[in-house]
Amino acid sequence: MDKFSVEFLMHLNNIACILPNQGKYDEALDYHQRALEIREKFYPSDHIDIAQSLYNIGRILDHQEKYDDAFEYYQGALKIQQKIYPSNHVNIARSLSNIGIILYRQGKCDEALDYHQRALKIREKIYPSDHIDIAYSLNNIGIILRNQGKYNEALDCYKKALNIEEKFYPSDHVDIAKSLSNIGNILSDQEKYQEALDYYQRALKIEERFYPSGHVDLAHSLNNIGICYENQNQREMALNYYQHALTIYEKYLPIDHPRRQKTEHNIRRLTKRNSFSK
């Protein structure tokens, strides 16, 4: 590849990396595809830079929720990476993880779990036990295990992830709030509502500091707290939290969004029940 082509390729990549931050995914995709065409012209088919272009395109398609297409590009990148890199390379773990996320979104939980477990094995080999990427894998595995009804195993993954995050992040980091909510979800699934309530309230405190001007995650936590109170027959408290959640949902979610509609239904149901009990 001549000097001009190298410089032009760098220019394409630089622009392509900036555009997603501006929400310009179609333009970013075009630049990444042009970079891929140049690389395929000058490099052998298993060159690692081709894998990087395939991965970059997969990421854009993933953001656009074009999961079937994203899966194909991620798989193409992974095949090259597995030829070029040692078996425990960090980029292989990253590709395995992203493919696992795609498979989960496609409802292929068993396959997704396999990919996430393979990613975790690599990360546990190459990183210290408290590395944040290990927490990331544990959370992904926990999500799938919860979906499969394996609550104790999911809870174990989430608690391990939280332990790592609390060492790695400042105490009010939003990812800690997400893990606290994940643990609360499992405890709620197990009908341990008082324990779940504690985790949800801890998550809410962090989110209130992290999102002072409001965010949909605040509404999720408020709604979850409402569910716990309702299941403990504290209906007035539940109604208060549902109403607070709905105020935020009305700001951030469309009127036909399932979460918003479910909260509206909960409010109507409790309001009607309270009126009958008076």
Secondary structure by P-SEA (a helix, b strand, c coil): ccaaaaaaaaaaaaaaaaaaaacaaaaaaaaaaaaaaaaaaccccccaaaaaaaaaaaaaaaaacaaaaaaaaaaaaaaaaaaccccccaaaaaaaaaaaaaaaaacaaaaaaaaaaaaaaaaaaccccccaaaaaaaaaaaaaaaaacaaaaaaaaaaaaaaaaaaccccccaaaaaaaaaaaaaaaaacaaaaaaaaaaaaaaaaaaacccccaaaaaaaaaaaaaaaaacaaaaaaaaaaaaaaaaaaccccccaaaaaaaaaaaaaaaaaaaac
